Amino acid sequence: MSQTMSPVILEAMSLCRTFKLPRTSLSSARAERHAVVDIDLTVNIGDRLGIVGESGSGKTTLAKLLLCLDKPSSGVIKFKTQELPLADMAKFRREVQVVFQDPRSSLDPRMTIDQIIREPLECLNLQEDHDTRIDEVLDHVDLERKMRARYPHELSGGQRQRVAIARALAPRPTVLIADEPVSALDVLVRDEILQLLAGLTDNLGLTIILISHDLSVIARLCDKVVVMQHGRIVESGATENVFRSPQHQFTAELVAAVPRLPEIR
């Protein structure tokens, strides 16, 4: 029996982003850097999509475009069939949230955990009991409610990232975009955060887009993957198939570069 395809929630068509570089001399024309080149991407409701590539491959630029934090030089992005930017961008901000790489820099050190999680609820003018919602998302990320009174510097790196995830969950998003969310964490804490994200996507019905240079992170959480090189998607498909039998040379090189423990004698 054939499976019914889930509706498309986020789509990019012929997406390009070009940056002007500084002039090398007063008379020279400004050169350009093509950060994202002719990207076509479809994200269905419920997808766990990984975007992988080496540093400078365009992953973060693509994420900023999908989040409407940057404007494409050309091409179109649609959210639920509507072209971005929407007339009501508050609706988009409620439904599409982001978790950044380093919680030390993404959390305001002058704000308590309560204030950090409360901020998007107030900014997006969400009409519900904010205190109750803060407690709910702290429960979701396995943090004690008494931590509301603490400041980021009083927490461990893993706890800070849980706060960042709680802040993203507060407006009840349908899509979560996570840009290298575990790269600043040690191995054991990284595993805990990945397990948390996997549980949240299942329990809350989230669609997740995970950006990482680490194939093991993508393999752990994502069932679909796109591989980027020099701003282009060079390969895509089911994560297991792409990593087990890569069709593009660059993908094969990435897979071959994954470190393996030596045999113990």
C-alpha positions, 0 to 999 in steps of 0.5 A, spaced: 500 500 500 502 506 497 504 511 503 500 518 502 505 524 502 505 529 507 503 536 505 509 541 504 510 546 509 517 549 507 519 550 500 525 553 496 525 554 489 531 556 485 534 560 491 540 564 490 544 568 495 550 573 493 554 577 497 559 583 494 566 583 496 570 589 498 574 592 492 581 590 492 583 597 489 579 604 487 578 602 480 576 595 480 569 592 480 567 589 486 567 581 486 561 577 488 561 570 493 555 566 491 554 563 498 547 559 495 546 557 488 540 555 485 537 551 491 531 547 490 528 544 497 522 541 499 520 540 506 514 536 508 510 536 515 513 531 520 520 531 516 527 530 520 531 533 514 539 534 515 543 539 511 550 537 511 557 540 508 563 542 510 565 549 513 563 555 508 558 550 504 552 555 505 549 551 510 548 557 515 546 562 509 541 557 507 538 557 514 538 564 515 534 565 508 529 559 510 528 563 517 527 570 513 533 573 517 536 574 510 533 576 503 535 571 497 538 575 491 533 571 487 528 565 487 522 564 492 521 561 499 514 559 500 511 557 507 505 553 507 504 555 499 505 562 501 511 566 498 515 569 504 515 574 506 508 574 509 504 580 510 503 577 517 510 575 519 508 574 526 504 568 524 511 566 521 515 567 527 510 563 531 510 557 527 518 557 525 523 557 531 530 557 531 536 554 536 543 557 535 549 553 535 552 557 542 547 558 547 552 562 551 552 567 546 545 566 544 542 567 551 542 574 554 546 574 560 542 580 563 536 576 563 533 570 568 531 564 565 524 566 566 525 572 562 529 569 556 523 564 555 517 569 556 520 574 551 518 571 545 511 570 548 510 577 549 514 579 543 509 575 539 503 577 543 501 570 545 494 570 549 495 565 554 498 564 561 505 565 560 507 563 567 504 556 565 507 556 558 514 557 561 513 551 566 510 547 560 516 548 556 521 547 562 518 540 563 519 539 556 526 540 556 527 536 563 529 542 567 527 544 574 522 549 574 526 553 580 531 554 574 526 560 572 530 565 577 537 563 575 541 566 570 545 563 564 552 563 567 549 559 573 547 553 568 552 548 565 553 548 557 547 543 556 542 546 561 543 553 557 542 549 550 536 546 554 533 553 555 535 555 548 530 549 546 525 551 551 525 558 548 524 556 541 518 551 543 515 557 547 510 559 541 508 552 539 512 552 533 511 547 527 518 548 524 524 548 528 531 550 525 537 548 529 543 550 526 549 546 529 545 545 536 550 540 539 557 542 536 559 547 542 557 541 547 562 535 550 560 528 547 556 526 553 551 532 553 551 532 545 548 525 546 543 527 551 541 534 547 540 529 541 536 524 544 531 530 547 530 533 540 528 526 537 523 525 543 520 533 542 519 532 534 516 525 536 512 528 542 510 535 539 509 533 532 515 538 530 518 538 523 525 539 524 531 542 519 538 540 523 544 544 520 551 540 521 558 539 519 557 532 523 555 526 519 554 522 526 549 528 528 545 527 522 545 520 522 542 520 529 536 524 528 534 525 521 531 521 516 532 525 510 539 529 508 541 534 503 549 535 502 551 542 500 558 543 497 560 550 494 553 553 495 549 547 491 546 541 493 550 535 490 546 530 493 539 528 497 535 522 499 534 518 505 539 519 510 541 511 510 541 511 503 546 517 502 551 515 507 551 508 506 551 508 498 553 516 496 553 517 489 557 524 489 564 524 490 564 529 495 559 525 499 563 519 499 569 524 501 565 526 507 563 519 509 570 517 509 572 522 513 568 520 519 573 518 524 572 511 527 575 508 533 581 503 532 580 496 534 582 494 541 587 488 541 
